Amino acid sequence: MKKMNNKGFSLVELIIVIAIMAVLMGVLAPQLLKYVEDSRVQSDETAMGEVENAVKIALAVEEVYNAVNDGTVVTIHDDDSATKGTPSVTSGVTALDEELAKTLPDGINFTSKQYNGNDQTITINFDSTMGTFKLTTSWTTATP
């Protein structure tokens, strides 16, 4: 009896493996994309929180505290927006802008679909009863 030399896989076996892999990719790819987008949203929100903390720290400087008025708006410019090339965070108050420029990165680029292309704002309100500032954030989401 002649023995067959069976080395490797048959064409049917290879097609079955490829089909199984295609089904798995079809099921797993949307979940992976969702996790990537969630990660980007969290990264953007962390960046906005860092700016908020930087504003609070800047307000601890007496020169900045005295220069800021009630209702001052701090704008976080997305590097993808029309304001590209301008400082990443501006308020119109020189002392505050100078202090923020020392502590914040050169550019903030929102990467998530939720925040990409939108400038975000932080409004500084003075609480006269406590003699302190309160920050009000306004995180604008992108329109689909």
C-alpha positions in Angstrom: 0.0 0.0 0.0 1.3 3.4 -1.0 1.3 6.0 1.9 0.1 9.5 1.0 2.3 12.3 2.0 -0.1 14.7 3.8 1.9 17.8 4.6 0.1 21.1 5.2 -3.6 22.0 5.2 -6.2 21.4 2.6 -7.9 24.2 0.8 -11.2 23.6 2.6 -9.5 23.8 6.0 -7.8 27.1 5.0 -11.1 28.6 3.8 -12.9 27.6 7.1 -10.1 29.3 9.2 -10.4 32.4 7.1 -14.2 32.5 7.4 -13.9 32.1 11.2 -11.4 35.0 11.4 -13.6 37.2 9.2 -16.6 36.5 11.5 -14.5 37.3 14.6 -13.2 40.6 13.0 -16.7 41.6 12.1 -17.8 41.1 15.7 -14.8 42.6 17.4 -13.9 45.6 15.2 -16.9 47.8 16.2 -16.1 47.2 19.9 -12.5 48.1 19.3 -13.5 51.3 17.6 -15.8 52.2 20.4 -13.1 51.7 23.0 -10.7 53.8 21.0 -13.2 56.7 20.7 -14.0 56.4 24.5 -10.3 56.7 25.2 -10.1 59.8 23.0 -13.0 61.4 24.8 -11.4 60.7 28.2 -8.1 62.2 26.9 -9.8 65.4 25.8 -11.7 65.7 29.0 -8.4 65.2 30.9 -6.8 68.0 28.9 -9.8 70.3 29.6 -9.5 69.5 33.3 -5.8 70.3 33.3 -6.6 73.7 31.9 -9.2 74.2 34.5 -6.7 73.4 37.2 -4.1 75.7 35.6 -6.7 78.5 35.8 -7.3 77.8 39.5 -3.5 77.8 40.1 -3.1 81.0 38.2 -5.8 82.7 40.3 -3.6 82.0 43.3 -1.1 84.5 42.0 -2.0 87.9 43.5 -1.3 89.9 40.3 -3.6 87.6 38.3 -6.3 87.6 41.0 -6.3 91.4 41.0 -6.4 91.6 37.2 -9.3 89.2 36.6 -12.9 90.6 36.5 -16.2 88.8 37.1 -17.3 87.0 34.0 -13.8 86.6 32.4 -14.0 83.9 29.8 -11.0 81.6 29.3 -11.1 79.9 25.9 -9.3 76.6 25.1 -8.6 76.7 21.4 -8.6 73.4 19.5 -5.5 73.3 17.2 -7.8 71.9 14.5 -10.1 74.8 14.6 -10.0 78.1 12.6 -7.8 79.6 15.4 -4.9 77.4 14.5 -1.6 79.1 15.3 -2.9 81.3 18.2 -2.1 80.4 21.8 -3.9 77.4 23.0 -5.6 79.1 26.0 -6.6 82.8 26.0 -8.6 85.0 28.2 -8.0 88.6 27.2 -6.5 89.3 30.6 -2.7 89.7 30.0 -1.6 88.6 33.5 -3.8 85.5 33.3 -2.7 84.7 29.8 1.0 85.0 30.8 0.5 82.8 33.8 -1.3 80.2 31.8 1.4 80.2 29.1 3.9 79.2 31.7 2.0 76.1 32.8 0.2 74.8 29.7 1.4 73.0 26.6 1.8 74.9 23.3 -1.1 73.3 21.6 -4.2 71.4 22.6 -5.6 69.1 20.0 -8.9 67.5 20.7 -8.9 64.1 19.1 -12.4 62.7 19.8 -15.4 63.1 17.5 -17.2 64.6 20.5 -14.9 67.6 21.0 -12.8 67.9 17.8 -12.9 71.3 16.1 -14.6 73.1 19.0 -13.2 75.7 21.3 -14.1 75.1 24.9 -14.7 77.8 27.5 -14.2 78.4 31.2 -16.0 81.4 32.8 -14.6 82.9 35.9 -17.2 84.3 38.3 -16.5 86.2 41.4 -18.4 85.2 44.6 -18.7 88.4 46.6 -20.0 86.7 49.7 -16.9 84.4 49.9 -14.4 86.8 48.2 -13.4 83.9 45.9 -13.7 83.0 42.2 -15.8 80.1 41.0 -15.1 78.5 37.6 -18.0 77.5 35.3 -17.1 75.2 32.5 -18.8 75.0 29.2 -17.6 71.9 27.2 -19.2 72.1 23.7 -19.7 68.9 21.9 -19.4 68.7 18.1 -22.5 68.5 16.0 -22.7 65.3 13.9 
